Amino acid sequence: MSQPNWGQTLTIVTEFIGITLACGYLGLPKIPTVIAAAIVIAAAIVIAATASTGSFRRFERICVALVGASLLLIPVYVMVHPPAGVMARGLTIPGFPAGAQASTVMLLVIGIVGTTVAPWQLFFQQSYVIDKRITPRFINHERVDLWIGIVLVVVGAAAMFGFSAATFAGRPGAGHFTDAAGIAHGLARYVSPVAGDLFAVALIDASIIGACAVGLSTSYALADIAGVNHSLHRKLGRPKGFYASYAALMGLAATLVLAPVVPLGLITEGVQVLAGLLLPSAVVFLVLLCNDKAVLGPWINGPKLNVAASVVIWVLVLLSVILTASVLFPAITGTQIALILAAGATVGLVAGTVLALTGRPPVPLHVPRGVKRPRRSSPTVTMAERAIWRMPPLASLATPLLTTRRRVGLAILRVYLAAALVLVVVKLALVALGS
C-alpha cells in the first residue's frame, strides 16, 4: 500500500548533507567521508542479510545502537545550560525574531513541520510493522513503542532548540547561519570546542539513522509497486531488487552531495519545506485507507481519529496558504499571518461542524457503485474480532471507486502539488538572492 515519493530520495540527500557538514566541521576530507558514510549505511542492511536467512532483528539492533549515540546531545545541553524559564516562555509564547521577515520565518516553520512529520514516515511505519511480523495482539505494544519514540524526539528537539537559542542569544552569529554546521561552530566559539565536536558527531549519527530509515522506506515502496519480495527477513541474494534499490539510493544521494558548487543548507531547507507541503496529500490518502472497511475491517478509524486527522490536514493546508501569501507578498507581516491563521481556523471550524452534523462518514474506497452509504454509526467491535482480522490479498480487492467528487478532488490535489513545488522553488530563490 506504500506509494514511492521522489521527495524521499531528496530527503536521503539531505541526510548526506548533514554528514558532509559535520565532517567538514571536524576537518575530515569531504569525498572519503561521504563514501565511507554510504558504505556504513549500506552495511547496516548487508549485516542484517548475510546470515542463511535475513534478520530483521539484527538490523533493528544496529539502529537501536545508533539511536543510543544521540545521547551525546545530553552533555551539550548540560554545557550550555539554557535557562528553563526562557525555554518555557519560548515554547509557549512563540514570536518572530527581531529584524526577521515574517515570510522567511514561516518558511522555516513549514520546514520544521516537514522534517518532523515527513510523508515518508507514514509509509515507513506501516511497511516496517509488516516486516517486523507483528500480529494484531501486539498492536498496543507497538503503540507504546511509538509514543516512547515520539516523546523522546519532541524532548530532544526542544533541548536542541533551547541550547541553540541560548548559545547565540545576543551574539553576532544569531540568524546568520543556514545549516547545522553553523550551530557546531557557534557552540565551539561561545561554549566549548568539546560541545561543538559532540554536536557534530551527533549530527553524523542522526544523519546515518535518517538515511537508513528513508532509504528502507523508499525501497519498501518501490518493491511494493514492482511486486517483488521486500523483507529484511530474507537473505541478501533473494530479494535482489529490494536490496539493489536501497544501495542505488545511497549511491545516488552520495553522488549528488559530492557535486561541486551546491548550496547544501538551502537544499536541506527546501526539501524539508517541500515535505511539509506534501503532507496534506499523504495524510488524505492515509485517512481514506484508514476508513476503508474492505482493507482494515474492524480496525477502521473512529470519529475521534478522523477529527484529529482532519485538523492536521487543515493546519497543513493553512501553512501552504501562508507560504503562497509570503511568495506573492514578500513584505507580509507577522500580524497579517496571524489574521490568515485565525480566518483559516474559523473556516475549518465551521466546515467541520457542518460535516459533523451531517453524520456522514468518509466514502470508503471500495463501495460498489450504486450502494447507498449509511449514516455514521458506532457498532461495537470486540477485541476478539480485531485479533483475528487479516487484511485480504490486494488482488482480491475491487478496483477503488472513483466518484465524480473524488475525480475533482484528485485534480485539485495535482494542481496543489504542482503549485507547491513552484512556490518552494520561487521562495528559496528569493531567500538565496536576499542572502
Sequence and secondary structure as in RCSB ss.txt:
>XXXX:A:sequence
MSQPNWGQTLTIVTEFIGITLACGYLGLPKIPTVIAAAIVIAAAIVIAATASTGSFRRFERICVALVGASLLLIP
VYVMVHPPAGVMARGLTIPGFPAGAQASTVMLLVIGIVGTTVAPWQLFFQQSYVIDKRITPRFINHERVDLWIGI
VLVVVGAAAMFGFSAATFAGRPGAGHFTDAAGIAHGLARYVSPVAGDLFAVALIDASIIGACAVGLSTSYALADI
AGVNHSLHRKLGRPKGFYASYAALMGLAATLVLAPVVPLGLITEGVQVLAGLLLPSAVVFLVLLCNDKAVLGPWI
NGPKLNVAASVVIWVLVLLSVILTASVLFPAITGTQIALILAAGATVGLVAGTVLALTGRPPVPLHVPRGVKRPR
RSSPTVTMAERAIWRMPPLASLATPLLTTRRRVGLAILRVYLAAALVLVVVKLALVALGS
>XXXX:A:secstr
     HHHHHHHHHHHHHHHHHHHHTT  HHHHHHHHHHHHHHHHHHHH SSS  HHHHHHHHHHHHHGGGGHHH
HHHHH   HHHHHHHHHS    TT  HHHHHHHHHHHHHHHS HHHHHHHHHHHHHTT  GGGHHHHHHHHHHHH
HHHHHHHHHHHHHHHHHHTTSTTTT   SHHHHHHHHHHHT HHHHHHHHHHHHHHHHHHHHHHHHHHHHHHHHH
HT    TTS TTSSHHHHHHHHHHHHHHHHHHHSSS  HHHHHHHHHHHHHHHHHHHHHHHHHHHT HHHHGGGS
  HHHHHHHHHHHHHHHHHHHHHHHHHH TT  HHHHHHHHHHHHHHHHHHHHHHHHHT     TT  TT     
       HHHHHH     GGGS      HHHHHHHHHHHHHHHHHHHHHHHHHHHHHHH 
